[in-house]
Amino acid sequence: MAKPSDLQALLHKAIGLHRHNRLGPAKLLYHEILDQAPDHLDALNLLGVIECQERNFAAAARHLGLVTALDPKNAAAHSNLGYALRALKRPAEALAACDKALALMPDFADALNNRAGTLLDLGRPEEALAACDKALKLVPRNAAAQYNRGNALLALDRLGPALESYDRALAVQPDYPEAQYNRGVVLRRLGRGADALAAFERALALRPDYAEALRNCGVAASELGRHHVAVEAFERLLKLRPDFDYVPGDLLHARLQGCDWRDYDSAVAAIAARLADDDKAATPFVWLAVSDDPATQLRCARRYAAAEYPPAAEPLAPAEPYRHDRIRIAYLSADFRDHAVAHQIAGLIERHDAKRFQTFGLSFGPPGKEAVRKRLERGFHRFLDVRERADRAIAELMRAFEIDIAVDLMGYTGGSRPGIFSHRPAPIQVSYLGYAGTTGAPFIDYLIADAFVIPAESAAFYSERIATLPGSFLPYDTGRLIGEPAPTRANSYLPATGFVFCAFNNNYKISPAAFAIWMRLLRQVEGSVLWLSWSNPLAEQRLRERAESSGIDPERLIFAPRVALPEHLARHRLADLMLDNFPYNAHTTASDALWAGLPLVTCPGRSFASRVAGSLLHAAGLPELITGTPEEYEALALALARDSGRLAAFRAKLARNRGGCALFDADRYRRDLESAYRTMWERWQRGAVPASFAVLPDGG
């Protein structure tokens, strides 16, 4: 057995190596000491510290647990054990270890900081913030405490102060990848996408295998339209962590933004297989674009809701009904700005029956000065900008207002905050308009739909109860102006003659199967062109390449730039026929076309998102333009392109119906929707659970 002096010499040497960050040689020496003296406290403790540094937390917890058992008054060992247990996702044990450290040494800054991180894991950000502030009073230049302080403020949705804390942490420790990463999270939440992307890239420069930073780098790049950057980030992440949540779907969606259809069918099939196994292979919104299987969509949504937005343990809504003279409805969205949802809903909000309903608009998106934003601010009885508030704080505000019905206009679209609804701030919670699918969330009671988008036989694939409107579920603001004077073919980059097929949807909705049909139509209709929305140069390049590989002159694809809404509506009149997408239909785009007088051909699938255009055509009185299969869709489009008289008859019918059809009868729509709200509210008043129902025509 070695002499104590020999062990002390080994320990001194190991500590020197440790201080110079030569962790491997230091570990060997610590193990050599423990081989000869298994209960050597210093060697056990310092070996536990190295294992923490190397992220071997199970080993660290074993070593540090032995130290605390042998030396219960070792505050540093208790604190370090708390750090290791927290990393092992054992927060209750971690908190107990930190509390033992602080009982021994109340002014132990590291233990306070470890305790703060553990409190965050336990969902107690206010207490975590207090612990960080105490640690920072003891050691002002404590990067880790500033980082945890930023995390606590982020959890409380105090974004500005959170950003300041991350900046202070980085001022002390510039090579702090976690602080850079969370700084990016805050910047993205603040709408500073380019700065957020730069922060994520700096985090990756510091730690190239930082999986969370890679995913957020991809997400931020996608939002900025830098789809090639997004694809590269998701491809790197998929190689690094094939099991990382949602990445297969993220990668596919990023590729679709640039119309990159490499391995499209196999990628969709692989995601479907993983979703069938209840795996988190894609987010629900991504899956809507590539699948019309409502059963898989429900499974995907339920898994996502359970993982990301679990219901709060203590719902805020009261057990007893409110007794109000008017039903109080709160509409929540990040899109009360120049956005399709805002344009669709503005007229409805202005028309709500003020004698029966009191409306609240809660905006958690960027502020806007557009005309539609101002209309909404005036249209609601109360309009509140709540973007700086935490989810629970917004929910508590709604509870204070005694909201009867809370309406989520977003579902899982970009910028949504389902976490607000997870606190159950209202006794009745409704998904409406912005998300054409099920949320899979147990705290959403109803989904506003119609009999076409959700036939009775499909109701089982939705976690919500279905409130079925008699016309289309989609409102339309008939106050939308169509620009004058009308544009010409010349100033719209269209040829002087020839048939114009139009498909003005987002790039990610274009499927290879639909595009193949479009190319066959161009081949069969001499002199025809396909008019598409321009989004990004990658998409244009790839679509032209795909056209050329199909034997079509790529110049026959015309790309329309983004213009103001009245001008956009007006240019529809230069097209001859709109071609719908599948499996994700045109929604607002389809209703805009019909409002402007442009007929469209659609091929519904089985899911909500794949049946919206059919719903609109029914409500517009043009069910003849709904086909049953892709082959029928292609045949009808070809027949209309070759028969100008038949197409003119549909145009004339659409023009006649425009003034009186259900699709464009805004006041009838308002009465029907209000009838749905009253039915929900009356059930609640009498103590009945939510149940599916159909509204009789004209608000009956």
C-alpha positions in Angstrom: 0.0 0.0 0.0 1.2 3.5 -0.9 2.3 5.8 1.9 0.0 8.8 2.6 2.8 11.1 1.4 2.9 9.2 -1.9 -0.8 9.6 -2.4 -0.6 13.3 -1.6 2.1 13.7 -4.2 -0.1 11.9 -6.8 -3.0 14.1 -5.8 -0.9 17.3 -6.1 0.2 16.2 -9.6 -3.4 15.3 -10.6 -4.7 18.7 -9.4 -2.0 20.4 -11.5 -3.0 18.6 -14.6 -6.7 19.3 -13.8 -6.0 23.0 -13.5 -4.3 23.0 -16.9 -7.4 21.2 -18.4 -5.5 18.0 -19.0 -8.5 16.0 -17.9 -7.5 12.6 -19.3 -4.2 12.3 -17.5 -5.7 13.8 -14.3 -8.4 11.2 -14.3 -5.9 8.4 -14.6 -4.1 9.7 -11.5 -7.3 10.1 -9.5 -8.2 6.5 -10.4 -4.7 5.4 -9.4 -5.2 7.0 -6.0 -8.6 5.4 -5.6 -7.2 2.0 -6.5 -5.0 2.3 -3.5 -7.4 4.2 -1.2 -11.1 3.8 -2.4 -12.4 6.2 0.2 -10.0 9.0 -0.7 -12.4 12.0 -0.5 -10.4 14.5 -2.5 -9.8 12.1 -5.3 -13.5 11.0 -5.4 -14.7 14.6 -5.3 -12.3 15.9 -8.0 -13.0 12.8 -10.2 -16.7 13.6 -9.9 -15.9 17.2 -11.0 -14.1 16.0 -14.1 -16.9 13.6 -15.0 -19.3 16.6 -14.9 -16.9 18.5 -17.1 -16.9 15.6 -19.6 -20.7 15.3 -19.3 -20.4 11.8 -17.8 -23.1 12.6 -15.3 -24.0 9.1 -14.2 -20.3 8.4 -13.2 -20.1 11.9 -11.6 -23.2 11.2 -9.5 -21.7 7.9 -8.3 -18.5 9.5 -7.2 -20.0 12.6 -5.6 -22.7 10.5 -3.9 -20.0 8.5 -2.2 -18.3 11.7 -1.1 -21.5 13.1 0.5 -22.1 9.8 2.2 -18.6 9.7 3.7 -18.4 13.4 4.4 -22.0 14.8 4.9 -20.7 18.3 5.7 -18.9 18.7 2.3 -21.0 21.6 0.8 -19.1 21.6 -2.5 -19.8 17.9 -3.0 -23.5 18.3 -2.3 -23.6 21.2 -4.8 -21.7 19.3 -7.5 -23.9 16.3 -6.9 -27.0 18.5 -7.4 -25.5 19.6 -10.8 -25.0 16.0 -11.9 -28.4 14.9 -10.7 -30.0 17.8 -12.6 -28.2 16.7 -15.8 -29.6 13.2 -15.2 -33.1 14.7 -15.1 -33.6 13.9 -11.5 -34.6 17.4 -10.4 -36.2 16.6 -7.0 -33.0 14.9 -5.8 -30.9 17.6 -7.3 -32.8 20.3 -5.4 -32.4 18.3 -2.2 -28.6 18.1 -2.8 -28.4 21.9 -3.4 -30.5 22.6 -0.3 -28.1 20.5 1.8 -25.1 22.5 0.4 -26.8 25.8 1.3 -27.8 24.6 4.7 -24.1 24.0 5.3 -23.0 27.2 3.6 -25.8 29.8 3.0 -23.6 32.1 0.9 -22.3 29.4 -1.5 -22.8 31.1 -4.9 -22.3 27.9 -6.9 -24.9 26.1 -4.9 -27.3 29.0 -5.3 -26.7 28.8 -9.1 -27.2 25.1 -9.2 -30.4 25.4 -7.2 -31.6 28.1 -9.7 -31.1 25.8 -12.6 -33.0 23.0 -10.8 -35.9 25.3 -9.9 -36.2 26.1 -13.6 -36.4 22.4 -14.4 -39.2 22.1 -11.8 -41.1 25.0 -13.4 -40.4 27.5 -10.6 -38.8 30.5 -12.5 -39.6 33.2 -9.9 -37.7 31.3 -7.2 -34.9 30.6 -9.7 -34.6 34.3 -10.4 -34.3 35.1 -6.7 -31.6 32.4 -6.3 -29.6 33.9 -9.2 -29.9 37.4 -7.9 -28.5 36.3 -4.5 -25.7 34.4 -6.2 -24.8 37.5 -8.3 -24.7 39.7 -5.2 -22.1 37.3 -3.8 -20.1 37.0 -7.1 -21.2 39.8 -9.6 -19.0 38.4 -12.5 -20.6 35.0 -12.4 -21.4 33.9 -16.0 -23.3 30.8 -15.0 -25.6 32.8 -12.6 -26.2 35.4 -15.3 -27.0 32.6 -17.7 -29.5 31.0 -15.4 -30.9 34.4 -14.6 -31.6 34.9 -18.3 -33.2 31.4 -18.4 -35.5 32.4 -15.5 -36.5 35.7 -17.2 -37.0 33.8 -20.5 -39.4 31.4 -18.7 -41.3 34.4 -17.4 -41.4 35.9 -21.0 -39.4 39.0 -19.8 -37.5 39.0 -23.0 -35.6 42.3 -22.8 -34.1 41.6 -19.4 -33.4 38.0 -20.4 -31.3 39.3 -23.4 -29.4 41.6 -21.0 -28.5 38.7 -18.7 -27.2 36.6 -21.6 -25.2 39.5 -22.8 -23.7 40.0 -19.4 -22.8 36.2 -19.2 -21.1 36.5 -22.5 -19.2 39.6 -21.4 -17.7 37.5 -18.6 -17.3 34.3 -20.6 -17.4 34.9 -24.4 -16.9 31.1 -25.1 -20.3 30.2 -23.6 -22.3 28.3 -26.2 -25.4 27.9 -24.1 -25.6 31.6 -23.5 -25.2 32.3 -27.2 -27.9 29.7 -28.0 -30.5 31.1 -25.5 -29.6 34.6 -26.7 -30.7 33.4 -30.1 -33.9 32.0 -28.7 -34.8 35.4 -27.2 -33.8 37.3 -30.4 -36.0 35.0 -32.5 -38.9 35.6 -30.0 -38.3 39.4 -30.4 -38.7 39.1 -34.2 -35.0 39.8 -34.8 -34.5 36.7 -37.0 -31.1 37.7 -38.6 -29.6 38.4 -35.2 -31.0 35.1 -33.8 -29.5 33.2 -36.7 -26.1 34.8 -36.1 -26.3 33.8 -32.4 -27.1 30.2 -33.2 -24.2 30.1 -35.6 -21.9 31.5 -32.9 -23.1 28.8 -30.6 -22.3 26.2 -33.2 -18.8 27.7 -33.8 -18.2 27.1 -30.1 -19.7 23.7 -30.0 -20.1 22.1 -33.5 -22.2 19.2 -32.1 -24.7 21.4 -30.4 -27.9 19.7 -31.6 -30.4 22.2 -30.3 -28.5 25.1 -31.9 -28.4 23.2 -35.2 -32.2 22.8 -35.2 -32.9 26.4 -34.3 -30.4 27.5 -36.8 -32.4 25.7 -39.4 -35.7 27.0 -38.1 -34.4 30.6 -38.0 -32.9 30.3 -41.5 -36.3 29.0 -42.8 -38.1 31.9 -41.4 -35.7 34.3 -43.1 -36.2 32.6 -46.4 -32.6 31.2 -46.4 -33.8 27.8 -47.2 -30.4 26.4 -48.3 -28.9 27.3 -44.9 -31.9 25.6 -43.3 -31.4 22.5 -45.3 -27.7 22.3 -44.5 -28.4 22.7 -40.8 -31.1 20.0 -40.7 -28.9 17.6 -42.8 -26.0 18.1 -40.4 -28.4 17.5 -37.4 -29.9 14.4 -39.0 -26.4 12.9 -39.4 -25.4 13.9 -35.9 -28.6 12.9 -34.1 -30.9 10.8 -36.3 -33.3 10.5 -33.4 -33.5 14.2 -32.7 -37.2 15.3 -32.3 -39.0 16.5 -35.4 -35.9 16.8 -37.6 -37.0 14.5 -40.5 -40.0 16.7 -40.9 -38.0 19.9 -40.6 -35.6 18.8 -43.3 -38.4 17.8 -45.7 -40.3 21.1 -45.1 -37.1 23.2 -45.7 -36.5 21.3 -48.9 -40.1 21.9 -50.0 -39.7 25.6 -49.5 -37.1 25.5 -52.3 -39.2 22.9 -54.3 -36.4 20.3 -53.7 -38.2 17.0 -54.2 -35.2 14.7 -53.8 -36.4 11.4 -52.3 -39.8 13.0 -51.6 -41.8 9.7 -51.6 -39.3 7.8 -49.4 -39.0 10.7 -47.0 -42.7 11.0 -46.5 -43.0 7.2 -46.1 -40.2 7.2 -43.5 -41.9 9.9 -41.5 -45.2 8.2 -41.7 -43.6 4.9 -40.4 -42.1 6.7 -37.5 -45.3 8.6 -36.7 -47.1 5.2 -36.7 -44.7 4.1 -34.0 -45.6 7.3 -32.0 -42.3 8.8 -32.7 -41.7 12.6 -32.9 -40.6 12.6 -36.5 -42.4 15.8 -37.6 -44.4 18.6 -36.2 -48.1 18.6 -37.0 -48.0 21.6 -39.3 -45.2 20.1 -41.4 -47.2 16.9 -41.7 -50.3 18.6 -43.0 -48.4 19.7 -46.1 -47.5 16.2 -47.3 -50.2 13.8 -45.9 -53.9 13.6 -46.2 -54.2 10.7 -43.7 -56.3 12.1 -40.8 -55.4 9.2 -38.6 -51.7 9.8 -38.8 -52.3 13.6 -38.4 -54.2 12.9 -35.2 -51.4 10.7 -33.8 -48.8 13.3 -34.8 -50.8 16.1 -33.1 -51.5 14.2 -29.9 -47.8 13.2 -29.5 -46.8 16.8 -30.2 -49.3 18.4 -27.8 -48.4 15.9 -25.0 -44.7 16.5 -25.4 -44.7 20.3 -25.9 -47.9 21.6 -24.3 -49.0 19.4 -21.4 -52.1 20.6 -19.6 -51.5 22.7 -16.5 -51.9 20.9 -13.2 -54.3 23.6 -12.0 -56.7 24.9 -14.7 -57.6 28.6 -14.4 -61.2 28.3 -15.6 -63.9 28.2 -12.9 -66.0 25.2 -12.2 -69.2 27.2 -12.3 -70.4 29.2 -15.3 -70.0 32.9 -15.5 -73.2 35.0 -15.5 -72.7 37.7 -18.1 -75.2 39.8 -20.1 -73.1 39.1 -23.2 -70.9 36.2 -24.1 -67.3 37.2 -23.8 -65.1 35.9 -26.6 -61.3 36.3 -26.8 -59.6 35.8 -30.1 -55.8 35.1 -29.8 -53.2 35.3 -32.6 -49.8 36.5 -33.6 -51.2 37.4 -37.0 -53.2 40.5 -36.3 -51.2 42.3 -39.1 -50.8 42.0 -42.9 -51.5 38.3 -42.8 -54.2 36.1 -44.4 -55.9 35.4 -41.1 -56.2 39.1 -40.3 -57.7 39.8 -43.7 -60.1 37.0 -43.4 -61.4 37.9 -40.0 -61.5 41.7 -40.0 -65.0 41.9 -41.4 -66.3 39.3 -39.0 -65.0 41.1 -36.0 -66.5 44.3 -37.2 -69.9 42.6 -37.7 -70.2 40.7 -34.4 -73.5 41.4 -32.6 -72.4 43.8 -29.9 -75.7 43.2 -28.0 -74.9 39.5 -27.5 -71.1 39.4 -27.7 -68.2 41.2 -26.1 -65.0 40.6 -28.1 -61.4 40.7 -27.0 -58.4 40.6 -29.3 -55.2 39.4 -27.7 -52.2 39.9 -30.0 -48.9 38.2 -29.2 -47.2 38.9 -32.6 -45.3 41.8 -33.9 -47.1 45.2 -33.9 -48.2 46.5 -37.2 -49.4 49.8 -38.6 -51.2 48.3 -41.6 -54.8 49.2 -42.4 -56.0 45.8 -41.4 -54.3 46.0 -38.0 -56.1 49.3 -37.4 -59.4 47.8 -38.4 -58.9 45.0 -35.9 -57.9 47.4 -33.1 -61.1 49.3 -33.7 -63.3 46.3 -34.3 -62.7 44.5 -31.0 -64.3 45.8 -27.9 -60.8 45.5 -26.3 -57.6 45.0 -28.1 -54.5 44.1 -26.1 -50.9 43.7 -27.1 -49.6 40.9 -24.9 -46.5 39.8 -26.7 -44.2 40.5 -23.7 -46.3 38.4 -21.3 -45.7 34.8 -20.4 -48.2 32.2 -21.4 -49.6 31.9 -17.8 -49.7 35.6 -17.4 -51.9 35.9 -20.5 -54.1 33.1 -19.3 -54.5 34.8 -15.9 -55.4 38.0 -17.7 -58.1 36.1 -19.6 -59.4 34.7 -16.3 -59.5 38.1 -14.8 -61.6 39.3 -17.8 -63.9 36.2 -17.2 -63.6 35.1 -20.8 -66.4 32.6 -21.7 -64.9 31.4 -25.0 -61.2 31.5 -26.0 -60.6 31.1 -29.7 -57.2 30.0 -31.0 -56.7 31.4 -34.5 -53.3 29.7 -35.0 -53.1 26.0 -34.0 -49.5 25.0 -34.7 -48.7 27.6 -37.3 -45.6 29.9 -37.0 -45.6 32.1 -33.9 -48.5 30.2 -32.2 -48.6 29.9 -28.4 -50.7 26.8 -27.5 -49.2 27.0 -24.0 -51.7 29.8 -23.2 -54.6 27.5 -23.7 -52.8 24.7 -21.8 -53.6 26.7 -18.6 -57.3 26.5 -19.5 -58.0 30.2 -19.0 -61.6 29.8 -20.4 -64.3 27.2 -19.8 -64.8 26.8 -23.6 -61.7 26.7 -25.9 -62.0 26.6 -29.6 -59.6 26.0 -32.6 -60.7 28.1 -35.6 -59.5 29.3 -39.0 -55.7 29.4 -39.0 -55.0 25.7 -38.7 -56.7 23.2 -40.9 -56.3 20.1 -38.7 -56.7 18.7 -35.3 -54.6 20.1 -32.4 -54.6 16.7 -30.6 -54.8 18.8 -27.4 -57.1 17.8 -24.5 -57.6 21.5 -23.6 -59.2 22.4 -26.9 -62.9 21.6 -26.8 -64.2 22.5 -30.3 -63.0 22.8 -33.8 -65.0 25.0 -36.2 -65.5 23.2 -39.5 -68.1 22.4 -42.1 -69.6 19.2 -43.5 -67.3 19.1 -46.4 -63.9 19.6 -44.7 -64.9 17.1 -42.0 -67.5 14.6 -43.1 -69.3 12.7 -40.4 -67.3 9.6 -41.0 -64.0 11.5 -40.3 -64.9 13.1 -37.0 -63.2 10.3 -35.1 -59.8 11.6 -36.4 -60.2 14.9 -34.5 -59.5 15.2 -30.7 -62.0 18.2 -30.6 -65.7 18.1 -30.8 -66.8 19.4 -34.3 -68.9 22.5 -34.6 -70.2 22.2 -38.2 -71.3 25.4 -40.0 -73.8 25.1 -42.8 -71.7 26.8 -45.4 -67.9 26.9 -45.5 -66.0 27.2 -42.3 -63.8 29.9 -43.9 -65.0 33.5 -43.6 -64.3 36.1 -46.3 -64.1 39.8 -45.9 -66.2 41.1 -48.8 -64.9 44.6 -48.1 -61.7 43.6 -49.9 -61.1 45.9 -52.9 -60.0 44.6 -56.2 -57.5 47.0 -57.7 -58.3 49.4 -60.5 -57.3 49.9 -63.2 -57.0 46.2 -64.0 -53.4 45.1 -64.8 -52.5 44.0 -68.4 -50.8 40.9 -69.5 -47.8 43.0 -70.6 -47.2 44.6 -67.2 -47.8 41.2 -65.5 -45.1 39.5 -67.6 -47.6 37.2 -69.3 -47.6 36.5 -73.0 -50.1 38.4 -75.1 -52.0 35.3 -76.1 -52.4 31.8 -74.8 -54.2 30.0 -72.0 -53.0 31.0 -68.4 -53.1 28.3 -65.8 -52.7 29.9 -62.3 -51.4 28.3 -59.0 -50.7 31.1 -56.6 -49.9 29.0 -53.5 -46.9 28.8 -51.2 -44.0 26.7 -52.6 -44.1 24.1 -49.8 -47.6 23.1 -50.8 -46.6 22.2 -54.4 -46.4 18.4 -54.6 -44.4 16.5 -57.2 -47.6 14.7 -58.3 -49.6 17.9 -58.8 -46.7 19.6 -60.7 -46.4 16.6 -63.0 -50.1 17.0 -63.9 -49.5 20.7 -64.5 -46.6 19.9 -66.9 -48.8 17.4 -68.8 -51.5 20.1 -69.1 -48.9 22.6 -70.6 -47.8 19.9 -73.0 -51.4 19.3 -74.2 -52.5 22.9 -74.3 -50.4 24.7 -77.0 -49.3 28.1 -76.1 -50.4 27.8 -72.5 -48.3 29.1 -69.5 -48.3 28.3 -65.7 -48.5 31.4 -63.5 -46.9 30.9 -60.1 -46.2 33.0 -57.0 -42.5 33.9 -56.7 -41.0 33.1 -53.3 -37.3 32.5 -53.6 -34.7 31.9 -56.4 -34.1 28.3 -55.4 -37.7 27.4 -55.9 -37.8 29.2 -59.3 -34.7 27.5 -60.5 -35.8 24.0 -59.4 -39.3 24.4 -60.9 -37.8 25.5 -64.2 -35.4 22.6 -64.1 -38.3 20.2 -63.4 -40.3 21.7 -66.3 -37.4 21.3 -68.6 -36.9 17.7 -67.6 -40.6 17.2 -68.4 -40.1 18.4 -71.9 -41.6 21.9 -71.2 -39.8 25.1 -72.1 -39.0 26.6 -68.6 -40.0 30.1 -69.9 -43.6 28.9 -69.9 -43.4 29.2 -66.1 -44.2 32.8 -65.2 -43.5 33.9 -61.6 -45.6 36.7 -60.1 -43.9 39.0 -57.6 -45.5 39.9 -54.3 -47.8 43.0 -54.6 -50.4 44.8 -52.5 -53.6 42.8 -51.9 -55.9 44.9 -54.2 -53.4 44.5 -57.1 -53.0 40.8 -56.3 -56.8 40.3 -56.5 -57.0 42.3 -59.7 -54.4 40.2 -61.5 -56.4 37.0 -61.0 -58.6 38.3 -63.9 -55.7 37.8 -66.3 -55.7 34.0 -65.6 -58.1 31.6 -67.2 -58.2 28.7 -64.6 -56.7 28.2 -61.2 -55.2 24.8 -60.5 -55.4 23.7 -56.9 -52.7 21.9 -54.9 -53.0 18.5 -53.2 -52.7 17.1 -50.6 -52.6 20.6 -49.1 -55.2 22.8 -50.8 -55.3 26.4 -51.5 -57.2 28.1 -48.6 -57.2 31.9 -48.6 -55.6 31.7 -52.1 -58.6 29.8 -53.4 -61.2 32.2 -51.8 -59.3 35.2 -53.3 -59.5 33.6 -56.7 -63.2 33.0 -56.5 -63.8 36.5 -55.1 -61.9 37.9 -58.1 -64.0 35.7 -60.5 -61.4 33.0 -61.3 -62.8 29.4 -61.4 -60.6 26.7 -59.9 -60.4 22.9 -60.1 -59.6 20.9 -57.0 -59.1 17.2 -56.0 -60.0 16.7 -52.3 -58.3 14.1 -50.1 -59.3 12.8 -46.7 -57.9 15.4 -44.4 -59.2 18.8 -43.4 -56.4 20.7 -45.2 -56.9 18.7 -48.4 -60.7 19.5 -48.6 -60.8 23.3 -48.1 -61.0 24.3 -51.7 -63.9 21.8 -52.2 -65.7 23.4 -49.3 -65.2 26.9 -50.9 -66.5 25.6 -54.2 -69.6 24.2 -52.6 -70.3 27.4 -50.8 -69.8 29.4 -54.0 -72.3 27.1 -55.9 -69.7 25.5 -58.1 -69.5 21.8 -57.0 -69.0 20.7 -60.6 -65.4 21.8 -60.3 -64.6 19.3 -57.5 -63.1 16.1 -58.8 -62.7 12.7 -57.2 -59.2 11.6 -58.3 -56.0 13.2 -59.7 -56.9 11.7 -63.1 -60.4 13.4 -63.0 -58.7 16.6 -61.9 -56.3 16.5 -64.9 -59.1 15.6 -67.3 -61.4 18.4 -66.1 -58.7 21.0 -66.3 -57.7 19.9 -69.8 -61.4 19.9 -70.9 -61.9 23.4 -69.6 -58.7 24.7 -71.2 -59.9 23.3 -74.6 -63.5 24.4 -74.3 -63.7 28.2 -73.9 -67.5 28.1 -73.9 -67.7 25.7 -71.0 -65.1 27.7 -69.0 -67.0 31.0 -69.8 -70.1 29.4 -68.5 -68.4 28.7 -65.2 -67.1 32.2 -65.0 -70.6 33.6 -65.6 -72.1 31.3 -63.0 -69.4 32.4 -60.5 -70.2 36.1 -61.3 -73.9 35.5 -60.8 -73.4 33.6 -57.5 -70.9 36.2 -56.1 -73.6 38.4 -54.7 -75.7 35.8 -53.0 -73.8 32.6 -52.4 -72.9 31.4 -48.9 -69.2 31.9 -49.4 -69.6 35.7 -49.8 -72.6 36.4 -47.5 -70.6 37.8 -44.7 -73.5 38.6 -42.4 -75.1 35.1 -42.8 -71.7 33.6 -42.0 -71.5 35.8 -38.9 -74.9 34.7 -37.7 -74.0 31.0 -38.3 -70.7 31.3 -36.3 -72.4 33.2 -33.5 -75.0 30.4 -33.4 -72.2 28.0 -32.9 -70.7 30.1 -30.1 -74.1 30.3 -28.4 -74.6 26.5 -28.6 -71.2 25.9 -26.9 -72.0 28.5 -24.3 -75.5 27.2 -23.6 -74.1 23.7 -23.1 -71.6 25.0 -20.6 -74.3 27.0 -18.8 -76.4 23.9 -18.2 -73.4 21.8 -17.1 -73.2 19.6 -20.3 -69.8 18.4 -21.6 -68.7 19.5 -25.1 -70.4 17.6 -27.9 -70.3 17.8 -31.7 -73.2 19.6 -33.3 -74.3 21.2 -36.6 -75.6 24.7 -37.0 -78.8 25.0 -38.9 -78.7 27.3 -42.0 -78.8 31.1 -41.3 -77.8 30.8 -37.7 -80.6 28.5 -36.6 
